[in-house]
Amino acid sequence: MDCRSDTPAPRRFAPRLLALLAMLALLVVLAPALARSAESFTLTGVGGRLGMVDPEGGDSTLGVGFHVEFAKPGSRWHISPEILYWKDDPLRDVNVNLNVYYHFLPPGRITPYLGAGGGLHFYDLDVEGVDGETDPGLNLLGGFRFPLSNNAHLFAEARYVATDLDQFQIFGGFTVPLAP
């Protein structure tokens, strides 16, 4: 999607097909395990993030977001629904995502993590007479968790978003527990 000129960008079907196939493969691999244990995931925290978003064909810009975190007690798996926002005049994106990630070391230690997920991107232009667009996206992410206390942590994360307007994102953020 090239929203910065009057000339429509050619559709790139290969990256979208690759993203769709990767999402399907992830669902096939994770769905049975998550379905068996979905009832045992509990809400563990809420948090925010701030960082840089580099949309394809645009300038780097500030991104902000909010997330909730669910964890399965005794495991290293987490489910994190989130909402992110960024704006690179005249384009803006509000996107909702659902990511799953796994941290490699036990809680209470600095640990790397890897994850993946999907989302919907609601693009809008601040140009009169031009409608916005909604696109699905695939998130591939990794980072480090830095523990503060039980279930509270800081994180640094890099993310690649495969959508009509591919993005590279770097965020720092925090998650705080809902209960002591």
N, CA and C atoms as a LAMMPS dump frame, in Angstrom:
ITEM: TIMESTEP
0
ITEM: NUMBER OF ATOMS
540
ITEM: BOX BOUNDS ff ff ff
-5.0000000000000000e+02 5.0000000000000000e+02
-5.0000000000000000e+02 5.0000000000000000e+02
-5.0000000000000000e+02 5.0000000000000000e+02
ITEM: ATOMS id mol type element x y z
1 1 1 N 0.854 -1.175 0
2 1 2 C 0 0 0
3 1 3 C 0.888 1.222 0
4 2 1 N 0.77 2.068 -1.005
5 2 2 C 1.528 3.298 -1.064
6 2 3 C 0.54 4.431 -0.935
7 3 1 N 0.472 5.01 0.246
8 3 2 C -0.522 6.036 0.527
9 3 3 C 0.039 7.432 0.382
10 4 1 N 1.219 7.551 -0.169
11 4 2 C 1.861 8.848 -0.221
12 4 3 C 1.844 9.467 -1.614
13 5 1 N 1.197 8.846 -2.583
14 5 2 C 1.119 9.428 -3.913
15 5 3 C -0.21 9.069 -4.543
16 6 1 N -0.471 9.695 -5.673
17 6 2 C -1.729 9.429 -6.373
18 6 3 C -1.649 8.141 -7.189
19 7 1 N -0.444 7.598 -7.392
20 7 2 C -0.274 6.396 -8.183
21 7 3 C -0.424 5.179 -7.287
22 8 1 N -1.386 4.32 -7.575
23 8 2 C -1.536 3.13 -6.732
24 8 3 C -0.33 2.211 -6.876
25 9 1 N 0.121 1.678 -5.752
26 9 2 C 1.24 0.737 -5.757
27 9 3 C 0.748 -0.618 -6.244
28 10 1 N 1.6 -1.345 -6.951
29 10 2 C 1.198 -2.691 -7.369
30 10 3 C 1.039 -3.58 -6.145
31 11 1 N 0.054 -4.435 -6.18
32 11 2 C -0.178 -5.372 -5.068
33 11 3 C 0.934 -6.411 -5.075
34 12 1 N 1.441 -6.693 -3.902
35 12 2 C 2.47 -7.71 -3.755
36 12 3 C 1.816 -8.922 -3.116
37 13 1 N 1.506 -9.927 -3.928
38 13 2 C 0.807 -11.091 -3.422
39 13 3 C 1.747 -12.083 -2.739
40 14 1 N 2.996 -12.179 -3.161
41 14 2 C 3.927 -13.156 -2.586
42 14 3 C 4.121 -12.94 -1.084
43 15 1 N 4.426 -11.713 -0.599
44 15 2 C 4.572 -11.535 0.847
45 15 3 C 3.284 -11.822 1.619
46 16 1 N 2.146 -11.454 1.048
47 16 2 C 0.874 -11.71 1.731
48 16 3 C 0.593 -13.211 1.793
49 17 1 N 0.893 -13.93 0.706
50 17 2 C 0.695 -15.373 0.699
51 17 3 C 1.632 -16.034 1.7
52 18 1 N 2.884 -15.59 1.746
53 18 2 C 3.84 -16.128 2.707
54 18 3 C 3.368 -15.869 4.133
55 19 1 N 2.867 -14.673 4.404
56 19 2 C 2.364 -14.353 5.741
57 19 3 C 1.163 -15.231 6.092
58 20 1 N 0.267 -15.424 5.151
59 20 2 C -0.903 -16.267 5.395
60 20 3 C -0.488 -17.706 5.672
61 21 1 N 0.439 -18.232 4.888
62 21 2 C 0.91 -19.599 5.104
63 21 3 C 1.621 -19.74 6.448
64 22 1 N 2.395 -18.741 6.833
65 22 2 C 3.066 -18.781 8.136
66 22 3 C 2.049 -18.741 9.273
67 23 1 N 1.003 -17.922 9.136
68 23 2 C -0.046 -17.864 10.161
69 23 3 C -0.763 -19.207 10.262
70 24 1 N -1.067 -19.817 9.129
71 24 2 C -1.731 -21.121 9.143
72 24 3 C -0.842 -22.187 9.776
73 25 1 N 0.442 -22.179 9.445
74 25 2 C 1.367 -23.149 10.039
75 25 3 C 1.449 -22.954 11.549
76 26 1 N 1.499 -21.702 11.992
77 26 2 C 1.536 -21.419 13.423
78 26 3 C 0.276 -21.926 14.108
79 27 1 N -0.876 -21.697 13.491
80 27 2 C -2.129 -22.185 14.069
81 27 3 C -2.157 -23.709 14.142
82 28 1 N -1.692 -24.363 13.094
83 28 2 C -1.693 -25.822 13.08
84 28 3 C -0.796 -26.365 14.19
85 29 1 N 0.352 -25.744 14.388
86 29 2 C 1.296 -26.213 15.398
87 29 3 C 0.82 -25.894 16.812
88 30 1 N 0.335 -24.667 17.031
89 30 2 C -0.002 -24.23 18.383
90 30 3 C -1.441 -24.519 18.802
91 31 1 N -2.349 -24.617 17.871
92 31 2 C -3.766 -24.742 18.222
93 31 3 C -4.067 -25.917 19.147
94 32 1 N -3.587 -27.119 18.873
95 32 2 C -3.924 -28.225 19.782
96 32 3 C -3.436 -27.988 21.216
97 33 1 N -2.209 -27.504 21.348
98 33 2 C -1.672 -27.273 22.695
99 33 3 C -2.424 -26.157 23.401
100 34 1 N -2.711 -25.081 22.689
101 34 2 C -3.424 -23.967 23.321
102 34 3 C -4.877 -24.321 23.611
103 35 1 N -5.51 -25.102 22.752
104 35 2 C -6.904 -25.49 22.984
105 35 3 C -7.028 -26.355 24.228
106 36 1 N -6.078 -27.269 24.418
107 36 2 C -6.115 -28.13 25.604
108 36 3 C -5.904 -27.343 26.883
109 37 1 N -5.139 -26.27 26.795
110 37 2 C -4.778 -25.574 28.023
111 37 3 C -5.288 -24.143 28.085
112 38 1 N -6.131 -23.734 27.162
113 38 2 C -6.596 -22.345 27.137
114 38 3 C -7.29 -21.951 28.432
115 39 1 N -8.023 -22.887 29.024
116 39 2 C -8.731 -22.544 30.252
117 39 3 C -7.779 -22.306 31.411
118 40 1 N -6.516 -22.738 31.297
119 40 2 C -5.587 -22.555 32.406
120 40 3 C -4.737 -21.29 32.274
121 41 1 N -4.904 -20.515 31.216
122 41 2 C -4.218 -19.237 31.116
123 41 3 C -4.957 -18.23 31.986
124 42 1 N -4.208 -17.473 32.765
125 42 2 C -4.825 -16.484 33.646
126 42 3 C -4.267 -15.102 33.326
127 43 1 N -5.09 -14.104 33.564
128 43 2 C -4.672 -12.722 33.366
129 43 3 C -3.634 -12.38 34.421
130 44 1 N -2.438 -12.011 33.982
131 44 2 C -1.36 -11.743 34.929
132 44 3 C -0.939 -10.284 34.981
133 45 1 N -1.204 -9.502 33.929
134 45 2 C -0.744 -8.122 33.977
135 45 3 C -1.232 -7.277 32.828
136 46 1 N -0.938 -5.998 32.949
137 46 2 C -1.23 -5.01 31.912
138 46 3 C 0.014 -4.156 31.738
139 47 1 N 0.12 -3.511 30.597
140 47 2 C 1.295 -2.685 30.404
141 47 3 C 1.213 -1.801 29.185
142 48 1 N 2.303 -1.111 28.955
143 48 2 C 2.393 -0.198 27.832
144 48 3 C 3.72 -0.339 27.13
145 49 1 N 3.806 0.291 25.966
146 49 2 C 5.028 0.249 25.176
147 49 3 C 5.187 1.55 24.411
148 50 1 N 6.421 1.882 24.141
149 50 2 C 6.767 3.085 23.403
150 50 3 C 7.984 2.745 22.556
151 51 1 N 7.986 3.191 21.312
152 51 2 C 9.126 2.866 20.481
153 51 3 C 9.059 3.474 19.106
154 52 1 N 9.807 2.86 18.197
155 52 2 C 9.955 3.345 16.845
156 52 3 C 9.305 2.371 15.871
157 53 1 N 8.559 2.915 14.92
158 53 2 C 7.961 2.13 13.844
159 53 3 C 8.532 2.659 12.539
160 54 1 N 8.99 1.759 11.693
161 54 2 C 9.547 2.129 10.399
162 54 3 C 8.704 1.477 9.311
163 55 1 N 7.652 2.195 8.841
164 55 2 C 6.798 1.614 7.795
165 55 3 C 7.488 1.66 6.438
166 56 1 N 7.226 0.644 5.635
167 56 2 C 7.793 0.561 4.297
168 56 3 C 7.444 1.82 3.502
169 57 1 N 8.446 2.461 2.934
170 57 2 C 8.214 3.632 2.105
171 57 3 C 7.973 4.904 2.879
172 58 1 N 8.068 4.863 4.198
173 58 2 C 7.822 6.058 5.002
174 58 3 C 9.004 6.361 5.898
175 59 1 N 8.833 7.37 6.721
176 59 2 C 9.856 7.742 7.688
177 59 3 C 9.586 7.039 9.006
178 60 1 N 10.636 6.823 9.778
179 60 2 C 10.46 6.258 11.116
180 60 3 C 9.636 7.218 11.949
181 61 1 N 8.793 6.657 12.804
182 61 2 C 7.907 7.481 13.602
183 61 3 C 7.69 6.835 14.96
184 62 1 N 7.118 7.576 15.876
185 62 2 C 6.859 7.097 17.224
186 62 3 C 5.631 6.189 17.242
187 63 1 N 5.721 5.095 17.964
188 63 2 C 4.591 4.192 18.148
189 63 3 C 4.315 4.023 19.634
190 64 1 N 3.044 3.916 19.993
191 64 2 C 2.648 3.696 21.383
192 64 3 C 1.643 2.552 21.417
193 65 1 N 1.578 1.87 22.562
194 65 2 C 0.655 0.748 22.645
195 65 3 C 0.311 0.38 24.075
196 66 1 N -0.705 -0.46 24.181
197 66 2 C -1.209 -0.979 25.449
198 66 3 C -1.44 -2.467 25.263
199 67 1 N -1.13 -3.269 26.281
200 67 2 C -1.346 -4.71 26.179
201 67 3 C -1.814 -5.287 27.504
202 68 1 N -2.42 -6.444 27.418
203 68 2 C -2.717 -7.257 28.59
204 68 3 C -1.959 -8.566 28.382
205 69 1 N -1.656 -9.232 29.499
206 69 2 C -0.867 -10.453 29.376
207 69 3 C -1.516 -11.584 30.149
208 70 1 N -1.619 -12.718 29.48
209 70 2 C -2.119 -13.945 30.08
210 70 3 C -0.965 -14.937 30.11
211 71 1 N -0.849 -15.663 31.207
212 71 2 C 0.207 -16.676 31.318
213 71 3 C -0.393 -17.955 31.866
214 72 1 N 0.226 -19.036 31.492
215 72 2 C -0.169 -20.33 32.036
216 72 3 C 0.749 -20.599 33.222
217 73 1 N 0.203 -20.708 34.433
218 73 2 C 1.045 -20.942 35.61
219 73 3 C 1.926 -22.178 35.423
220 74 1 N 3.198 -22.014 35.776
221 74 2 C 4.13 -23.121 35.669
222 74 3 C 4.709 -23.321 34.284
223 75 1 N 4.345 -22.457 33.326
224 75 2 C 4.888 -22.588 31.978
225 75 3 C 5.569 -21.278 31.592
226 76 1 N 6.13 -21.28 30.428
227 76 2 C 6.802 -20.077 29.918
228 76 3 C 6.056 -19.483 28.725
229 77 1 N 4.82 -19.94 28.502
230 77 2 C 3.986 -19.456 27.403
231 77 3 C 3.137 -18.274 27.864
232 78 1 N 2.998 -17.287 26.985
233 78 2 C 2.186 -16.106 27.273
234 78 3 C 1.349 -15.771 26.049
235 79 1 N 0.159 -15.264 26.297
236 79 2 C -0.721 -14.74 25.246
237 79 3 C -0.907 -13.261 25.546
238 80 1 N -0.724 -12.422 24.521
239 80 2 C -0.764 -10.987 24.756
240 80 3 C -1.579 -10.249 23.688
241 81 1 N -2.852 -9.95 23.978
242 81 2 C -3.618 -9.058 23.099
243 81 3 C -3.108 -7.626 23.291
244 82 1 N -3.107 -6.846 22.21
245 82 2 C -2.579 -5.479 22.311
246 82 3 C -3.203 -4.579 21.265
247 83 1 N -3.044 -3.292 21.493
248 83 2 C -3.43 -2.287 20.509
249 83 3 C -2.253 -1.331 20.367
250 84 1 N -1.901 -1.019 19.118
251 84 2 C -0.785 -0.123 18.825
252 84 3 C -1.259 1.005 17.915
253 85 1 N -0.576 2.144 18.036
254 85 2 C -0.905 3.31 17.212
255 85 3 C 0.385 3.972 16.757
256 86 1 N 0.423 4.386 15.488
257 86 2 C 1.501 5.233 14.987
258 86 3 C 0.96 6.12 13.875
259 87 1 N 1.674 7.224 13.629
260 87 2 C 1.268 8.159 12.578
261 87 3 C 2.499 8.7 11.888
262 88 1 N 2.498 8.613 10.566
263 88 2 C 3.552 9.164 9.713
264 88 3 C 2.82 9.981 8.658
265 89 1 N 2.679 11.296 8.895
266 89 2 C 1.83 12.142 8.045
267 89 3 C 1.972 11.81 6.577
268 90 1 N 0.885 11.614 5.873
269 90 2 C -0.507 11.73 6.3
270 90 3 C -1.125 10.398 6.744
271 91 1 N -0.305 9.344 6.867
272 91 2 C -0.818 8.005 7.152
273 91 3 C -0.775 7.704 8.645
274 92 1 N -1.828 7.031 9.123
275 92 2 C -1.809 6.537 10.509
276 92 3 C -2.351 5.116 10.528
277 93 1 N -1.945 4.388 11.568
278 93 2 C -2.324 2.981 11.703
279 93 3 C -2.709 2.718 13.146
280 94 1 N -3.916 2.217 13.321
281 94 2 C -4.335 1.664 14.606
282 94 3 C -4.462 0.174 14.354
283 95 1 N -3.71 -0.625 15.113
284 95 2 C -3.772 -2.061 14.874
285 95 3 C -3.987 -2.822 16.165
286 96 1 N -4.804 -3.863 16.044
287 96 2 C -5.071 -4.767 17.161
288 96 3 C -4.404 -6.093 16.829
289 97 1 N -3.75 -6.663 17.837
290 97 2 C -2.943 -7.855 17.618
291 97 3 C -3.199 -8.881 18.707
292 98 1 N -2.951 -10.124 18.375
293 98 2 C -2.943 -11.197 19.353
294 98 3 C -1.662 -11.983 19.114
295 99 1 N -0.74 -11.904 20.082
296 99 2 C 0.561 -12.552 19.959
297 99 3 C 0.715 -13.637 21.021
298 100 1 N 1.466 -14.653 20.67
299 100 2 C 1.838 -15.716 21.591
300 100 3 C 3.358 -15.709 21.653
301 101 1 N 3.909 -15.76 22.862
302 101 2 C 5.363 -15.828 22.95
303 101 3 C 5.813 -16.781 24.04
304 102 1 N 7.071 -17.206 23.918
305 102 2 C 7.678 -18.162 24.841
306 102 3 C 8.988 -17.574 25.334
307 103 1 N 9.154 -17.492 26.666
308 103 2 C 10.448 -17.043 27.2
309 103 3 C 11.244 -18.265 27.634
310 104 1 N 12.543 -18.223 27.389
311 104 2 C 13.377 -19.411 27.479
312 104 3 C 13.9 -19.742 28.875
313 105 1 N 13.966 -18.784 29.761
314 105 2 C 14.472 -19.027 31.106
315 105 3 C 13.356 -18.859 32.122
316 106 1 N 13.526 -19.403 33.326
317 106 2 C 12.465 -19.305 34.34
318 106 3 C 12.174 -17.863 34.737
319 107 1 N 10.97 -17.615 35.261
320 107 2 C 10.633 -16.272 35.74
321 107 3 C 11.653 -15.822 36.793
322 108 1 N 11.865 -14.521 36.858
323 108 2 C 12.807 -13.98 37.823
324 108 3 C 14.206 -13.798 37.269
325 109 1 N 14.429 -14.218 36.031
326 109 2 C 15.731 -14.062 35.391
327 109 3 C 15.564 -13.273 34.094
328 110 1 N 16.619 -12.572 33.698
329 110 2 C 16.602 -11.928 32.385
330 110 3 C 16.535 -13.044 31.359
331 111 1 N 15.581 -12.95 30.452
332 111 2 C 15.379 -14.05 29.508
333 111 3 C 15.025 -13.552 28.116
334 112 1 N 15.562 -14.194 27.091
335 112 2 C 15.115 -13.892 25.731
336 112 3 C 13.757 -14.544 25.483
337 113 1 N 13.023 -14.011 24.531
338 113 2 C 11.754 -14.625 24.12
339 113 3 C 11.564 -14.484 22.625
340 114 1 N 10.769 -15.383 22.078
341 114 2 C 10.375 -15.357 20.673
342 114 3 C 8.873 -15.563 20.588
343 115 1 N 8.254 -14.967 19.584
344 115 2 C 6.822 -15.137 19.437
345 115 3 C 6.341 -14.789 18.049
346 116 1 N 5.064 -14.997 17.876
347 116 2 C 4.407 -14.697 16.607
348 116 3 C 2.937 -14.417 16.891
349 117 1 N 2.288 -13.808 15.947
350 117 2 C 0.867 -13.526 16.11
351 117 3 C 0.304 -12.891 14.861
352 118 1 N -0.894 -12.444 14.99
353 118 2 C -1.577 -11.811 13.878
354 118 3 C -2.312 -10.573 14.341
355 119 1 N -2.704 -9.776 13.381
356 119 2 C -3.415 -8.555 13.732
357 119 3 C -4.178 -7.985 12.558
358 120 1 N -4.931 -6.953 12.85
359 120 2 C -5.638 -6.176 11.835
360 120 3 C -5.151 -4.741 11.905
361 121 1 N -4.786 -4.212 10.746
362 121 2 C -4.283 -2.847 10.644
363 121 3 C -5.353 -1.977 10.013
364 122 1 N -5.734 -0.942 10.718
365 122 2 C -6.741 0.006 10.241
366 122 3 C -6.009 1.272 9.819
367 123 1 N -5.633 1.336 8.528
368 123 2 C -4.911 2.476 7.995
369 123 3 C -5.894 3.584 7.657
370 124 1 N -5.457 4.813 7.867
371 124 2 C -6.28 5.961 7.518
372 124 3 C -5.359 7.062 7.011
373 125 1 N -5.851 7.823 6.064
374 125 2 C -5.107 8.946 5.516
375 125 3 C -5.775 10.247 5.916
376 126 1 N -4.976 11.229 6.26
377 126 2 C -5.498 12.565 6.536
378 126 3 C -5.583 13.347 5.233
379 127 1 N -6.245 12.747 4.241
380 127 2 C -6.423 13.36 2.933
381 127 3 C -7.898 13.285 2.597
382 128 1 N -8.485 14.418 2.285
383 128 2 C -9.909 14.443 1.996
384 128 3 C -10.218 13.647 0.737
385 129 1 N -11.266 12.831 0.816
386 129 2 C -11.711 12.054 -0.323
387 129 3 C -11.006 10.714 -0.486
388 130 1 N -10.068 10.391 0.409
389 130 2 C -9.358 9.114 0.329
390 130 3 C -9.786 8.265 1.52
391 131 1 N -10.302 7.084 1.204
392 131 2 C -10.741 6.185 2.26
393 131 3 C -9.572 5.416 2.849
394 132 1 N -9.765 4.969 4.077
395 132 2 C -8.766 4.13 4.729
396 132 3 C -8.825 2.713 4.203
397 133 1 N -8.002 1.868 4.775
398 133 2 C -7.903 0.486 4.34
399 133 3 C -7.656 -0.387 5.568
400 134 1 N -8.177 -1.598 5.546
401 134 2 C -7.947 -2.554 6.623
402 134 3 C -7.225 -3.76 6.04
403 135 1 N -6.104 -4.12 6.676
404 135 2 C -5.303 -5.239 6.192
405 135 3 C -4.952 -6.172 7.338
406 136 1 N -4.903 -7.484 7.072
407 136 2 C -4.383 -8.414 8.078
408 136 3 C -2.863 -8.322 8.104
409 137 1 N -2.283 -8.723 9.217
410 137 2 C -0.826 -8.705 9.323
411 137 3 C -0.323 -9.885 10.129
412 138 1 N 0.912 -10.263 9.88
413 138 2 C 1.598 -11.311 10.621
414 138 3 C 2.728 -10.667 11.4
415 139 1 N 2.807 -10.952 12.696
416 139 2 C 3.847 -10.406 13.559
417 139 3 C 4.864 -11.5 13.88
418 140 1 N 6.134 -11.2 13.693
419 140 2 C 7.226 -12.054 14.13
420 140 3 C 8.045 -11.207 15.094
421 141 1 N 8.224 -11.689 16.328
422 141 2 C 8.832 -10.84 17.341
423 141 3 C 9.818 -11.588 18.209
424 142 1 N 10.699 -10.831 18.812
425 142 2 C 11.666 -11.368 19.749
426 142 3 C 12.183 -10.251 20.62
427 143 1 N 12.673 -10.624 21.783
428 143 2 C 13.188 -9.595 22.673
429 143 3 C 13.726 -10.188 23.954
430 144 1 N 13.82 -9.32 24.947
431 144 2 C 14.296 -9.703 26.266
432 144 3 C 13.348 -9.172 27.33
433 145 1 N 13.087 -10.008 28.341
434 145 2 C 12.312 -9.613 29.518
435 145 3 C 13.283 -9.371 30.666
436 146 1 N 13.073 -8.273 31.385
437 146 2 C 13.901 -7.916 32.535
438 146 3 C 13.006 -7.886 33.767
439 147 1 N 13.144 -8.845 34.685
440 147 2 C 12.229 -8.924 35.826
441 147 3 C 12.419 -7.765 36.802
442 148 1 N 11.293 -7.295 37.343
443 148 2 C 11.314 -6.292 38.399
444 148 3 C 10.868 -6.916 39.713
445 149 1 N 9.801 -7.703 39.639
446 149 2 C 9.26 -8.422 40.794
447 149 3 C 8.393 -9.552 40.232
448 150 1 N 7.622 -10.203 41.093
449 150 2 C 6.766 -11.295 40.653
450 150 3 C 5.767 -10.799 39.603
451 151 1 N 5.905 -11.265 38.36
452 151 2 C 5.05 -10.927 37.214
453 151 3 C 5.233 -9.516 36.67
454 152 1 N 6.009 -8.661 37.316
455 152 2 C 6.295 -7.339 36.762
456 152 3 C 7.624 -7.408 36.023
457 153 1 N 7.665 -6.801 34.846
458 153 2 C 8.91 -6.813 34.091
459 153 3 C 8.958 -5.665 33.089
460 154 1 N 10.162 -5.338 32.692
461 154 2 C 10.409 -4.448 31.567
462 154 3 C 10.746 -5.342 30.383
463 155 1 N 10.618 -4.812 29.177
464 155 2 C 11.011 -5.59 28.004
465 155 3 C 11.536 -4.683 26.912
466 156 1 N 12.37 -5.261 26.06
467 156 2 C 12.849 -4.629 24.828
468 156 3 C 12.526 -5.612 23.719
469 157 1 N 11.884 -5.112 22.652
470 157 2 C 11.359 -6.02 21.627
471 157 3 C 11.584 -5.463 20.234
472 158 1 N 11.94 -6.349 19.316
473 158 2 C 11.99 -6.028 17.897
474 158 3 C 10.92 -6.87 17.209
475 159 1 N 10.295 -6.279 16.204
476 159 2 C 9.176 -6.964 15.553
477 159 3 C 9.171 -6.632 14.066
478 160 1 N 8.909 -7.666 13.262
479 160 2 C 8.664 -7.483 11.84
480 160 3 C 7.187 -7.748 11.609
481 161 1 N 6.528 -6.838 10.908
482 161 2 C 5.107 -6.974 10.61
483 161 3 C 4.949 -7.117 9.1
484 162 1 N 4.44 -8.267 8.673
485 162 2 C 4.199 -8.529 7.258
486 162 3 C 2.742 -8.205 6.96
487 163 1 N 2.521 -7.163 6.197
488 163 2 C 1.193 -6.727 5.784
489 163 3 C 1.359 -5.994 4.457
490 164 1 N 0.311 -5.382 3.954
491 164 2 C 0.446 -4.609 2.715
492 164 3 C 1.504 -3.52 2.852
493 165 1 N 1.653 -2.986 4.047
494 165 2 C 2.652 -1.965 4.35
495 165 3 C 3.579 -2.557 5.411
496 166 1 N 4.59 -3.315 4.967
497 166 2 C 5.491 -3.98 5.912
498 166 3 C 6.106 -2.965 6.864
499 167 1 N 6.375 -3.423 8.093
500 167 2 C 6.895 -2.528 9.123
501 167 3 C 7.971 -3.238 9.93
502 168 1 N 8.942 -2.466 10.386
503 168 2 C 9.903 -2.928 11.375
504 168 3 C 9.683 -2.055 12.599
505 169 1 N 9.601 -2.687 13.769
506 169 2 C 9.288 -1.956 14.996
507 169 3 C 10.276 -2.327 16.089
508 170 1 N 10.646 -1.348 16.892
509 170 2 C 11.452 -1.571 18.087
510 170 3 C 10.737 -0.879 19.235
511 171 1 N 10.416 -1.652 20.278
512 171 2 C 9.688 -1.114 21.419
513 171 3 C 10.397 -1.426 22.725
514 172 1 N 10.213 -0.559 23.68
515 172 2 C 10.537 -0.824 25.069
516 172 3 C 9.23 -0.682 25.836
517 173 1 N 9.081 -1.432 26.915
518 173 2 C 7.829 -1.328 27.644
519 173 3 C 7.883 -1.984 29.001
520 174 1 N 6.703 -2.063 29.602
521 174 2 C 6.582 -2.618 30.946
522 174 3 C 5.293 -3.417 31.05
523 175 1 N 5.278 -4.363 31.973
524 175 2 C 4.088 -5.102 32.343
525 175 3 C 4.05 -5.145 33.871
526 176 1 N 2.914 -4.766 34.438
527 176 2 C 2.759 -4.809 35.891
528 176 3 C 1.638 -5.78 36.238
529 177 1 N 1.778 -6.473 37.38
530 177 2 C 0.741 -7.451 37.756
531 177 3 C -0.544 -6.755 38.183
532 178 1 N -1.672 -7.448 37.997
533 178 2 C -2.96 -6.91 38.424
534 178 3 C -3.231 -7.189 39.889
535 179 1 N -2.65 -8.242 40.42
536 179 2 C -2.828 -8.595 41.82
537 179 3 C -1.455 -8.774 42.451
538 180 1 N -1.314 -8.473 43.757
539 180 2 C -0.005 -8.595 44.411
540 180 3 C 0.496 -10.015 44.487
